[in-house]
Amino acid sequence: MQIKGSMFHWLNEYYTVCGRFRRTAAGRPYVKCNDCGVRVVEARCNKTVDEWLETRDCSLHDLLIYHAPVGPELFFSPLLYMQVTKFKCGGMSMGISWAHVIGDVYSASECLNAWGQYVSGLRSNGHFKLTKSPSGPGRPKIHSVDTKEPVSLKRVDPVGDLWVTANSCKMETFSFHLSASQVSQFHSKNWGHGIGKIPVFESLCAVMWQCIAKARDGLEPRAVTLCKKDPGNPRDGVLSNSQIISSVMADFSVVDTDLKRLASLLVDQAMKENTQIEEVVEKDNGVFDYIVYGSNLTFVDLEETNFYGLELNGHKPEAVHYSIQGVRDEGAVLVLPWPKDSGTDGNIGRIVVVTLSENEVVKLKLELKKNGLMLEDDTGIPE
C-alpha cells in the first residue's frame, strides 16, 4: 500500500495541513502555506487487532497516536501527525493528531477519508482549492455594542507560543460502549411514548448531565455547552471550524429535576453562540487566548461524523476512537457512533468518551451503573 506516495496528491488538495504557524507584527497567528509537510511515524505492536480491542482500556489508545502540542517553535511544529501501527496479525491502525485550529473533527474526518480515495486510486492529482478567509486582513469589522458575551467561551491566561493551557486538577479520560439494544432500551425506558421527540444525543446528555451533577456533591453545573455539526459543512476539499456551538442554562436544580425536563431544555433552549464567539475573538485582532471545551461542561455530538468512511484496499475500520486534548476543568462528554452494532429498529450503538477531573470519575461511574449505562466490567468497580 502506497501510503506516502498517495499523500503527495492528497495534500495538494488539503494543502493547509502542511503549513506552519507564523505571527503578524500585531501578534496574531496565521498559517503560512509553505509545504513543510506532515509528520509520519511508524510503529509495531506484538498483539493482534482483536487482542487489542478486547482490552477495553481507552487509555491504551494513546499508544497508537503520536501527539505533540503546537509550539513552542511555531515555525517548526507540524499541524498534523500520522502514526501507522502494524499489528502481528497483519492489521494496522492509523492514528492522527490534528491541530483543531485548521478544522473541526468533521473536517478532519472528511480529510482523512479523502486520503483513502487517493490510496485506492479512486482520486488522483487533487485539485488546488483556495481556502477563503472569513475576512481579509486590514478589513475592519463592526462589532455590536450590546452583543451578549458568549457563555460557552472563556478567556484564559496567555499561552504564548506553546499552545497548552493549565488545569487546576488532573484530568482523566474513560469510555464506555452502548449496544444498539441498550440504546433502544434506555430510550424507551426514559421517554416511553415520547421516544420520537427526544433525539438519542440529547437523551444521553440529559442523563450524563444529571449523573455528573450528582458526582460533584452539590457543585452541580448549571451551564453546559453543546457542539454539533453544521449541516452545510464541511464542503468537499475545504477545511473549516464551522461546528455549531450553543449554550444551555438551567435555572433549577439539575440533580432534583426529572430527565425529561433536562432533555427538553437541551433540545428547545440551546442558544447558538457562533456569532458572539467570532466577535469576541476578532475585536482584539485575535491575539488573546480562549477555550471552549471544558470551560463549561461540554457535550459534543459526533453521531453524524463519518468516522468509518476511510477505506484502504477494500477494508473499513473495525473501531474508531476519538478524544480531545486540553479539556478544561469542567470536563467534556463525546458521543460517537458505533455502526458495527445496529439494531432492527434502526438504532446503532454508541461510544461515549468522558473527560473529567480524576477525583470525579469513580463517583460518576457509580452513578452511570445505577442508571444502567455502564456494566460491572465497564466500571472496573467491584460490588
C-alpha positions as CSV (number, residue, x, y, z in Angstrom):
1,M,0.0,0.0,0.0
2,Q,1.5,3.3,-1.1
3,I,0.9,5.4,2.0
4,K,3.5,8.2,1.5
5,G,3.2,8.3,-2.3
6,S,-0.6,8.8,-2.2
7,M,-0.1,11.7,0.3
8,F,1.5,13.9,-2.3
9,H,-1.7,14.1,-4.4
10,W,-3.9,14.2,-1.3
11,L,-2.0,17.1,0.3
12,N,-2.3,19.0,-3.0
13,E,-6.0,19.3,-2.1
14,Y,-5.6,19.8,1.6
15,Y,-2.5,22.0,1.5
16,T,-3.2,23.9,4.7
17,V,-2.3,20.9,6.9
18,C,1.2,21.1,5.5
19,G,1.7,24.6,6.7
20,R,3.3,26.1,9.8
21,F,2.2,29.0,12.1
22,R,3.6,32.5,11.9
23,R,2.6,35.7,13.7
24,T,1.8,39.1,12.2
25,A,3.5,42.2,13.6
26,A,0.5,42.6,15.8
27,G,0.9,39.1,17.2
28,R,-2.0,37.4,15.5
29,P,-1.1,33.8,14.4
30,Y,-1.8,32.6,10.9
31,V,-1.0,29.6,8.8
32,K,1.8,30.0,6.3
33,C,1.2,27.5,3.5
34,N,4.9,26.7,2.9
35,D,4.6,23.0,2.2
36,C,6.6,21.9,5.3
37,G,4.6,18.7,5.4
38,V,3.0,16.3,7.9
39,R,5.0,14.1,10.3
40,V,4.6,10.4,9.7
41,V,5.5,7.8,12.4
42,E,5.7,4.0,12.1
43,A,5.2,1.7,15.0
44,R,4.7,-2.1,15.6
45,C,2.6,-4.0,18.1
46,N,3.0,-7.6,19.2
47,K,-0.7,-8.1,19.6
48,T,-3.4,-8.8,17.1
49,V,-6.1,-6.3,16.4
50,D,-8.7,-8.5,18.1
51,E,-6.5,-8.8,21.2
52,W,-6.0,-5.0,21.3
53,L,-9.8,-4.3,21.1
54,E,-10.5,-6.9,23.8
55,T,-8.5,-4.8,26.4
56,R,-11.4,-2.2,26.5
57,D,-9.0,0.3,28.0
58,C,-9.2,3.6,26.2
59,S,-6.0,4.9,27.8
60,L,-4.1,2.5,25.7
61,H,-5.3,4.2,22.6
62,D,-2.7,7.0,23.3
63,L,0.0,4.5,22.3
64,L,-1.5,4.5,18.8
65,I,-1.1,8.2,18.3
66,Y,1.9,10.4,18.2
67,H,0.9,13.6,19.8
68,A,2.8,16.9,20.4
69,P,1.3,20.3,21.2
70,V,1.7,23.2,18.8
71,G,4.8,25.2,19.8
72,P,6.9,26.5,21.4
73,E,8.6,26.8,18.0
74,L,5.6,27.7,15.9
75,F,7.6,27.8,12.6
76,F,8.6,24.1,13.3
77,S,5.5,22.5,14.8
78,P,3.6,20.2,12.4
79,L,-0.2,20.7,12.3
80,L,-0.8,17.0,11.6
81,Y,0.9,13.9,12.9
82,M,0.1,10.4,11.5
83,Q,1.1,7.2,13.2
84,V,0.8,3.9,11.3
85,T,0.9,1.0,13.8
86,K,1.3,-2.5,12.3
87,F,-0.1,-5.5,14.3
88,K,1.2,-9.0,14.3
89,C,-1.9,-10.3,12.5
90,G,-1.2,-8.0,9.5
91,G,-3.8,-5.4,10.6
92,M,-3.0,-1.8,11.1
93,S,-4.2,1.3,12.9
94,M,-4.0,4.9,11.7
95,G,-3.7,7.4,14.5
96,I,-3.9,11.1,13.7
97,S,-3.1,14.1,15.9
98,W,-4.8,17.0,14.4
99,A,-4.5,20.7,15.4
100,H,-8.1,21.8,15.9
101,V,-7.3,25.3,14.6
102,I,-7.1,24.0,11.0
103,G,-10.5,22.4,11.2
104,D,-13.0,20.7,13.4
105,V,-13.5,17.0,13.8
106,Y,-15.9,16.8,10.9
107,S,-13.4,18.4,8.6
108,A,-10.6,16.2,10.0
109,S,-12.7,13.1,9.3
110,E,-13.6,14.1,5.7
111,C,-9.9,15.0,5.1
112,L,-8.7,11.5,6.2
113,N,-11.5,9.8,4.2
114,A,-10.4,11.6,1.1
115,W,-6.8,10.3,1.6
116,G,-8.2,6.7,1.5
117,Q,-9.6,7.5,-2.0
118,Y,-6.1,8.5,-3.2
119,V,-4.6,5.3,-1.7
120,S,-7.2,3.3,-3.6
121,G,-6.7,5.1,-6.9
122,L,-10.3,6.5,-6.9
123,R,-8.9,10.0,-7.0
124,S,-5.7,11.4,-8.4
125,N,-4.0,14.8,-8.8
126,G,-6.0,16.6,-6.3
127,H,-7.4,20.0,-7.4
128,F,-5.9,23.1,-5.8
129,K,-8.7,24.8,-3.9
130,L,-8.2,28.2,-2.3
131,T,-9.5,28.3,1.3
132,K,-11.0,31.7,1.6
133,S,-10.6,33.6,4.9
134,P,-13.8,34.9,6.5
135,S,-12.5,38.4,6.4
136,G,-9.2,39.6,4.9
137,P,-6.5,41.4,6.9
138,G,-6.9,45.1,7.2
139,R,-10.7,45.0,6.7
140,P,-12.2,46.5,9.8
141,K,-15.1,44.6,11.3
142,I,-18.1,46.4,13.0
143,H,-18.9,45.0,16.4
144,S,-22.3,45.4,18.0
145,V,-22.0,47.1,21.4
146,D,-24.9,45.2,23.0
147,T,-23.8,41.7,22.0
148,K,-24.0,39.3,25.0
149,E,-20.8,37.7,26.0
150,P,-20.9,34.0,24.9
151,V,-21.4,31.6,27.8
152,S,-19.5,28.9,26.1
153,L,-16.3,30.8,25.7
154,K,-13.8,31.6,28.4
155,R,-10.6,33.7,28.1
156,V,-7.5,32.1,29.6
157,D,-4.1,33.3,30.6
158,P,-1.8,34.0,27.6
159,V,-0.2,30.7,26.4
160,G,2.5,32.4,24.3
161,D,3.9,30.2,21.6
162,L,3.3,26.9,23.5
163,W,-0.4,26.3,22.9
164,V,-1.2,24.3,26.1
165,T,-3.5,25.5,28.9
166,A,-3.0,24.5,32.5
167,N,-5.8,22.8,34.5
168,S,-6.3,23.2,38.3
169,C,-6.8,19.5,38.6
170,K,-5.6,16.3,36.9
171,M,-8.0,15.2,34.2
172,E,-8.9,11.5,33.3
173,T,-10.5,10.1,30.2
174,F,-12.5,6.9,30.1
175,S,-15.1,5.5,27.6
176,F,-17.9,3.0,27.6
177,H,-20.0,1.3,24.9
178,L,-23.7,1.2,24.5
179,S,-25.0,-1.6,22.2
180,A,-27.9,-0.8,19.8
181,S,-30.2,-2.8,22.1
182,Q,-29.0,-0.9,25.1
183,V,-29.7,2.4,23.3
184,S,-33.2,1.3,22.4
185,Q,-34.0,0.1,25.9
186,F,-32.5,3.2,27.5
187,H,-34.5,5.4,25.2
188,S,-37.9,3.7,25.7
189,K,-37.4,3.3,29.5
190,N,-36.8,7.1,30.0
191,W,-39.1,8.6,27.3
192,G,-41.8,6.0,26.7
193,H,-44.2,7.2,24.1
194,G,-42.2,10.4,23.6
195,I,-39.3,8.4,22.1
196,G,-39.7,10.2,18.8
197,K,-39.4,13.7,20.3
198,I,-36.1,13.5,22.1
199,P,-33.0,12.6,20.0
200,V,-30.6,10.0,21.3
201,F,-27.8,12.6,21.8
202,E,-29.9,14.9,24.0
203,S,-31.2,11.9,25.9
204,L,-27.7,10.7,26.7
205,C,-26.6,14.2,27.5
206,A,-29.5,14.7,30.0
207,V,-28.5,11.5,31.9
208,M,-24.8,12.4,31.8
209,W,-25.5,15.9,33.0
210,Q,-27.5,14.7,36.0
211,C,-25.0,11.9,36.8
212,I,-22.1,14.4,36.7
213,A,-24.1,16.8,38.9
214,K,-24.6,14.1,41.5
215,A,-20.9,13.1,41.4
216,R,-20.0,16.7,42.2
217,D,-21.6,16.7,45.6
218,G,-23.6,20.0,45.4
219,L,-21.4,21.8,42.9
220,E,-23.7,20.9,40.0
221,P,-23.1,22.5,36.6
222,R,-26.0,24.8,35.7
223,A,-24.5,25.9,32.3
224,V,-23.4,23.5,29.6
225,T,-22.1,23.8,26.1
226,L,-23.3,21.8,23.1
227,C,-21.1,21.3,20.0
228,K,-22.9,19.9,16.8
229,K,-22.2,19.5,13.1
230,D,-23.1,22.4,10.8
231,P,-25.4,20.7,8.2
232,G,-23.7,22.8,5.4
233,N,-20.2,21.8,6.3
234,P,-17.6,20.6,5.7
235,R,-17.6,21.2,1.9
236,D,-15.5,18.9,-0.3
237,G,-11.9,19.8,0.0
238,V,-12.4,22.8,2.3
239,L,-11.4,22.7,6.0
240,S,-13.3,24.8,8.5
241,N,-14.1,25.2,12.1
242,S,-17.8,25.6,11.5
243,Q,-19.4,23.3,14.2
244,I,-22.4,24.9,15.8
245,I,-21.6,25.9,19.4
246,S,-24.6,26.5,21.7
247,S,-25.1,27.1,25.4
248,V,-27.8,25.9,27.7
249,M,-28.6,27.4,31.1
250,A,-30.7,25.6,33.8
251,D,-32.3,27.9,36.4
252,F,-33.3,24.9,38.5
253,S,-31.6,22.0,40.4
254,V,-30.1,19.6,37.9
255,V,-29.9,16.8,40.5
256,D,-33.6,17.1,41.6
257,T,-35.3,17.6,38.3
258,D,-36.6,14.8,36.1
259,L,-34.7,13.8,33.0
260,K,-37.5,14.8,30.5
261,R,-37.2,18.4,31.7
262,L,-33.4,18.3,31.2
263,A,-33.6,16.7,27.8
264,S,-36.3,19.2,26.6
265,L,-34.1,22.0,27.8
266,L,-31.2,20.7,25.7
267,V,-33.5,20.4,22.7
268,D,-35.5,23.6,22.9
269,Q,-33.4,26.1,24.8
270,A,-29.9,25.8,23.2
271,M,-28.7,29.3,22.2
272,K,-26.3,29.3,19.2
273,E,-23.3,31.5,20.0
274,N,-21.0,31.3,16.9
275,T,-21.6,34.9,16.0
276,Q,-20.8,36.2,19.5
277,I,-17.7,33.9,19.7
278,E,-16.4,35.3,16.5
279,E,-17.0,38.9,17.6
280,V,-15.3,38.4,20.9
281,V,-12.2,36.8,19.3
282,E,-12.0,39.3,16.5
283,K,-12.5,42.5,18.4
284,D,-8.9,42.2,19.8
285,N,-7.5,41.1,16.5
286,G,-7.3,37.5,17.6
287,V,-4.3,38.0,19.9
288,F,-5.9,36.8,23.1
289,D,-6.4,33.1,24.1
290,Y,-9.8,31.5,24.6
291,I,-11.1,28.0,25.2
292,V,-14.4,26.2,24.6
293,Y,-14.0,22.5,25.6
294,G,-14.4,22.3,29.4
295,S,-14.9,26.0,30.1
296,N,-18.4,24.7,30.9
297,L,-19.4,21.0,30.9
298,T,-19.3,20.4,27.2
299,F,-21.3,17.8,25.2
300,V,-20.0,17.1,21.7
301,D,-22.3,15.4,19.2
302,L,-20.2,13.3,16.8
303,E,-23.0,11.0,15.7
304,E,-23.0,12.4,12.2
305,T,-19.3,12.3,11.8
306,N,-18.2,9.9,9.0
307,F,-15.6,8.1,11.1
308,Y,-16.0,4.8,9.2
309,G,-15.7,6.3,5.7
310,L,-11.9,5.6,5.4
311,E,-11.4,2.7,3.1
312,L,-8.0,1.1,2.4
313,N,-7.7,-1.8,0.0
314,G,-11.4,-2.6,0.4
315,H,-11.2,-2.6,4.2
316,K,-13.0,-0.2,6.5
317,P,-12.2,0.5,10.2
318,E,-13.2,-2.1,12.8
319,A,-13.3,0.5,15.5
320,V,-12.7,4.3,15.8
321,H,-11.8,6.2,18.9
322,Y,-11.6,9.9,19.3
323,S,-10.7,12.3,22.2
324,I,-9.9,15.9,22.7
325,Q,-6.7,17.1,24.3
326,G,-6.6,20.2,26.6
327,V,-10.2,19.9,28.0
328,R,-10.5,22.3,31.0
329,D,-11.7,21.5,34.5
330,E,-15.5,21.4,33.8
331,G,-15.0,18.4,31.5
332,A,-16.4,17.1,28.3
333,V,-18.6,14.2,27.0
334,L,-18.3,13.0,23.4
335,V,-20.9,10.8,21.8
336,L,-19.6,8.7,18.8
337,P,-21.4,6.3,16.5
338,W,-20.8,2.6,16.7
339,P,-22.2,1.4,13.4
340,K,-20.7,-2.0,13.7
341,D,-23.6,-2.8,16.1
342,S,-27.0,-2.0,14.5
343,G,-30.5,-2.9,15.8
344,T,-33.6,-4.0,14.0
345,D,-35.3,-0.7,14.9
346,G,-32.7,1.4,13.0
347,N,-30.7,2.3,16.2
348,I,-27.0,1.9,16.2
349,G,-24.6,1.5,19.1
350,R,-22.8,4.5,20.7
351,I,-19.4,5.0,22.2
352,V,-19.3,7.7,25.0
353,V,-15.9,9.3,25.8
354,V,-15.8,11.2,29.1
355,T,-13.0,13.6,30.3
356,L,-13.4,14.8,33.9
357,S,-11.4,15.6,36.9
358,E,-9.9,12.3,38.1
359,N,-11.5,12.7,41.6
360,E,-15.0,12.7,40.0
361,V,-14.5,9.6,37.8
362,V,-15.2,6.9,40.3
363,K,-18.4,8.6,41.6
364,L,-19.6,9.2,38.0
365,K,-19.1,5.5,37.1
366,L,-21.2,4.5,40.1
367,E,-24.0,6.9,39.0
368,L,-23.8,5.5,35.4
369,K,-24.1,2.0,36.8
370,K,-27.2,2.9,38.8
371,N,-28.7,4.3,35.6
372,G,-27.9,1.1,33.6
373,L,-25.4,2.9,31.2
374,M,-22.3,1.0,32.5
375,L,-22.0,-2.7,33.3
376,E,-19.8,-4.1,36.0
377,D,-17.0,-4.9,33.6
378,D,-17.0,-1.3,32.2
379,T,-16.8,0.4,35.6
380,G,-13.9,-1.5,37.0
381,I,-15.6,-1.1,40.4
382,P,-16.2,-4.3,42.5
383,E,-19.6,-5.0,44.1
